[in-house]
Amino acid sequence: MLPLLLASSSPYRRELLERLRLPFVCASPDIDESHRPQESAIALVKRLAQEKAIALAARFPDHLIIGSDQVAVLGEQILGKPHTFERALEQLSASSGKSVSFLTGLALYNSQTGHCQVDCVPFTVHMRELSAPRISRYLHAEQPYDCAGSFKAEGLGVSLFRSTEGPDATSLIGLPLIRLVDMLAEQGVEIP
């Protein structure tokens, strides 16, 4: 088996990948993550996941490189990472009582052969009706400013949900493990 590389500095993705009990290393890719004009959210996350994986191929020429990217979509609007309390307050207020779709792009790049598998795994969160005081309490408690959609599903953010639906709950946190296991199997990696 080729060594695994996670093309990410995300502690959330690292924790998820550890669940598979495979040895891996992490490196942060340096790519432009800008949204292109007329690019759909699905095309965006698939492109960025692939670019992240391929960006590290020269440094890691004999690896299976995992790239992933995620956006949250409310209606037609892509919600990025809020970075500030004010922006997170805006995002959660707009999401109150609505459904937010999380699209997670996943790429597995074999830097030895140049073979790349790319997919997008959707997951939907149906939000509770959220009052301004509740949102404020949540944001002060968890400070999810580095998370698309302004909440941490693996933490207290779950208290904001009415329900969820999708093929793989790990995709909500940023690395769809069920699909990744399929991709790894295609490369001859057996789990467990």
Helices and strands as residue ranges (DSSP letters): E 4-7, H 11-18, E 24-27, H 41-55, E 64-74, E 77-79, H 85-95, E 99-110, E 116-127, H 132-142, G 148-150, G 156-160, E 161-165, H 170-173, H 177-186
